[in-house]
């Protein structure tokens, strides 16, 4: 018999064993959560079920709701399964010998991809946490400062913990590690249930954000990363100042240059400390590529961000770094080969890197430098402090050339070897006319310059060239002026998003207002079109009164926009606070966790929804009332794949592009299937039909114009208040006409009242409703409506039967319907 655990909350006696499936070992934590977070009224109103240290099955009730509305759509070309000894089996023709069908196999591969991404992040978080425990001890406090309420929401919603020190962070991360191992093991054994596997993938997505939050908390609380935590709200708008330089042209190459590549910042942190202690900050340039670059500038303001990890080859082969300090990356790079071409020395700081270099753990820094100067291409140094000091001292010893870029004569000489076999074109992922550009290069470098603007710098062309032409070097050599102009200003990451900002945002978005929603621009670089696409999207959204946030490599590409009229870069034009027409750079890749944590804050502040061990109720609220879209732009890593699942599970809509087919699976809705679009009236319990909003959870696009329009569409929510719906519908229809020359074919699905139609377009839209859709209109009054199923009904009946009354409480789950007589 289950043992009862009774506590008093006000006048209500609560049996904790009814709130938590298995309370053994967590009695005290559960009692604390209930007493501190749940007032008596909430316990009386709702069937509360807390899920401390939740497994995927604990949250399956929510996942089931999402997956029934948004069907998985698989875009995998892998149809032959060889995952067991019975195979290989061609699943296009029949089930495998183990009973596995094609859809379940795709779901299995999807889960494995998400697990790979989560494992990479968890491994990184574990390494950092172990290092911090050695350096500071388990009692080192975790606090983001006076301005940050609810500092660890990604951890709290899954575990019930708000970690106060490193030891408690260790407990949270250990939970994530065990969960991911269990989920990966279940993927390997999967046979017959695609839906079950999709729920597990969503759970992996939640776990990666927990691990990212662990990493981010350590960075801020132990290593002094920039944060708004102790600032007054009035100081947010210009914090940090837009003084961080981005781009290859931002580096003073007359000085020795150290460049950090990868995801681990510890060697850079040690190098920065050494530079300060020895007054060398003005004598050596310190740069970063990828995640470490965005971390670097949060503790070393003199640092530079060169480019994204995806385009690291461009920075290295240009000859900018004298010393490259490498750690594990989100994308595979052949750093040693590229460094050898330009004479750069490589210091590897991780045993996870596959580099053919000797480990020099026990040797002195002086001895290592002597070997490097005699010709050794690099060394493995696993101790961050030693690697940082070595990088500085080695950079001072190396003799720097004026330029490693090819001269015009050298370019012409190499280009003349091309016989236009088009082997390069055939392997180019961006279909660039490389052979034509090489042929032109005898007289005109413009073809090579045009390729520079669109090149992924993946090196496939070089490897395919039968003549061995160093094509990347030719492209860089021809584009020296473009490299010099590659110089932009941005704000370094500011860290967490305060509850004060979200309190104001609740009234500006959730409870009505004239802002369409929140857009989060993320990505790892490598865009088929232009490097400026993210910057152009950011400008469009800001001009349309959106809240715009960014983090990771995408932040550097957002910075590329320059307003000729004002003479300012985009981060200089817009304030840093989280508000309408605000542009917020959260920081490096781990700082993406702040964005999802903010979704839970909106639930806390807008709906009073407690977060600790209360994931399902938190996301039930957020999904219906938070207009937020994440755009994942460019190259897709396994970590981004897992993050997309985590965002979607929390009700955050995800747009993937411009190579949307790089994702294995999407979650798409069918706006014409009326049975999919419903909601419960949270007071009466009635199941109500709603408009198809948001129409998708994860959706692919191919152009930035499609991304902008789809984002505006995904802002639509069934619980929109009048002002919010008017703003969103206005922007959706306007952007669709702006970019595609016509109204969208479904705008009338979202028309609930003439007062929600854009003021300047109202008469036109009412006329179209009458002529094209059969509505009965009398001047500005809607008399009768043609329902989506074809029925004609009075406007009053339409309002009564369709959707939820504005401002009325609603839910997706029966247990959150208010208990009758308990209001």
C-alpha positions, 0 to 999 in steps of 0.5 A: 500500500502506498504510504501517505505523506500529508501536509497542510497548505492553508486549510487544505490537507494535501497528500504529497503521494497523490501529487508525485508518483514515487515520492521516496527520497524526495519528500522534503523537496516536494514539500518545499515546492508545494508550500512555496509555489502552490497556494491553496487556491491553485491546489483546489482548482487543478489536478496538480501532478508534480514530476520531479526528475521527470522521465519521458513517460512522465510528460507523455500526456503533453507530448501526445497532445502535440503529436496528435495535432502536429504529425511527424513528416520525415525527409530521410533518404535512408530506407535500408536498416542495418542496425541488427544482425538480421539486416540489412532490410529494405523498408520501402518494400516491407517491414524489416525482419524484426517488424520495424516499418519505415516510419518507425525507422525514421523516428528511430534515426531522428531520436539517435540524431537528437541523442548525438546532439544532446550527448555532445552538449552534456559532455561539454557541460560535464567537463566544465562542471568537473573543472569548476568543482576542482577549482571552486568546490561544491559549495560555490554559490549559484546566483544570477543576481538581484535582477534575475528571478527564477534563474534556472527554469530549464532545470526547475521544470524537469527536476524540481530543483533551483540549484544553489551551488555547484553540488546541486548543479551536479545532481541536475546534470547527473539526472540528464546524463542518465536520462539520455543514456536510457533514451539512446539505449531505447532507440537502439532497441526500437521496433514498432512504435514511432509515436513512442520514439517521437516522445523520447526525441522531444524529451531529449530536446528538453534535456539538452536545454538543461545541460546548456543551462548548467554550462551557462550558470557556471560561466556566469557564476564562476568565470565572470561572464557578462550578465545583467544580473546585478544591473538596474532595469534602466541600464539594460538598454545599452548593456553591454555597449556595442563595441565588439568587433566582428569579422576578418577585417577587424583584426590588427594583423601587425600584432601577433594573433591568437585564435581560439576555435571550438566550444571550450573557453577555458584556455581563452579565459586563462590566456586573457588572465595571463595577458592582463597580469602581464600588461600584454592586452594591447600587444597581442590580438585575441580572436575567437571562431564559433562558440568560443568567440562569443564566450571570449568577448563576455570576459575579455572586451578586447577580443574579436569574433572572426566568423562562425565555426562553419566558416573557420576555414576562411579565417585560418586559410587567410593566414590571420592566426599565428597560434590556433588553440582548438577544442571540440567543435559542433562541426568537424574541421581539419584544423591541422591541415589548414594551419600547416598551409599558412604556417600557423601552430596548433595547440589542441586542448581536448582529447576529443579532437582527432589530431595527429599531434603529440601530447606534451603534458609533462614538458615545460612551456619553454621546451614545447615552444622550442620544439614548435619553433623547430618545426613541430606543427602543434601539441596537445595540452590538456591543462587550460591554464598551461595552454593559455600561457603557452599560446601567448608566449608562442605568439610572441616568438613566432615571426609573422609574414605580411600576408599569406594570401596569394598574389595576383600573379600566383592566382593567375598561374594556378587558374591557368592549370584548370581544364574546366572539367567541372569536378569542383562544380559537381561536388559544390553544395551551393552549386557555384560556377567555380570552373567559370570563375577560374577561367575568368581569372586570367583577366578578371577576378570578379567571378572568384569574388562572387564565389567568396560571397557565397562559398561555404568553405567546405573544401569539397572543390579542392579535394575533387580537383584532379589538378590539385589547384588550391581553390580556397586560396585562389578565392581568398587571394582574389577577395582581399578587399572584401576581407578588409571590409569584413568588419562589423560591430555588435554587442557581446552577450548579456546573459540572462533575461530578467523577470522584470523585462518579461513582466513588461513583455507580458503586457506588451504581447501576452495580454494584448499589445501592438507587437506581433511576437518574439523572434529568435534568430539562431544558426551555425552559419553557411547560408546558400544565399548571402551572409547578410540574410540573418541581418536582413531578417532582423531588420525587418522584424525590428521594423515591424515592432517585434522582440528580436533575440539572438545567440551563438554564431547567428549573433555575428551575422545579425551584426552585418547590417549597416544603416547608411542613413544613420551611419550605424550598425544594427546593434548600435541602432536598437536597445538591448532590452527584451522588449518591442523593437529590442535587439538582445544578444544573449551570448554564445551557444549555451546562452540559447538556454536563456531564451527557452527559460524566458518562455517559462518566465512568461507563464510565471508572470502572465499566468502565475504558473509555478515551474518547479517539477511542473513542466506540463502546466508551464508549457500548456500555458506558454503554447497558447499565449506566447507568440514566439518563433525560433528561426534556425538558419544555415548549417544544421548540427545534431545539437541544433536538431535536438534544440529544435525538439526542445523548443517545439515541446515547449510550444515554441514554433521553429522555422528551419531554413534555408536548406530545410531538407537538412532536417530529418523530421518536421512537425506539421499541422493540417489546417484543413483537418477540422478535428485537429483544432480544438481547445478546452474552455478551462472553466466549463470544460467544453471542447471548443473548435479553434482556428488552425493556430499555430499551424505548425511546430517545426516547418521548413522554408527555402528563402528569407522571405518565406521565413519572414512570412511563416514567422508572422503566421506562426505568431497566430494563437487561438487565445489571441486578444483583439489587439494582438490578433489585429497586429499579427494578422496585419503583419502576416497579410502585409508581408505575404503581399510584400514578398509574394504579391498576393494575400495568403489563401488562409487569412480568412481562417483567422478573422474573428471580428471586423475589429481585428482586421487591419484598420487601413485594410478593413473595408477591402478585407470585408469586401473580399470576405463577402465576394470570395468567401461568401460571408454576409457583410453590411458595411462594416458589420459581419452578419453571417459567417461561412464556417470552414466546414461550409455552413453559414451561421450568424455572427453571434452563433459563430462567436458562441461556437468557435474559439474561446472568449477573449481573455478566458482561461483555456487549456489543452489538458482535461486535468487543468480544467478548473474543478467546479465549485472550486474557483 
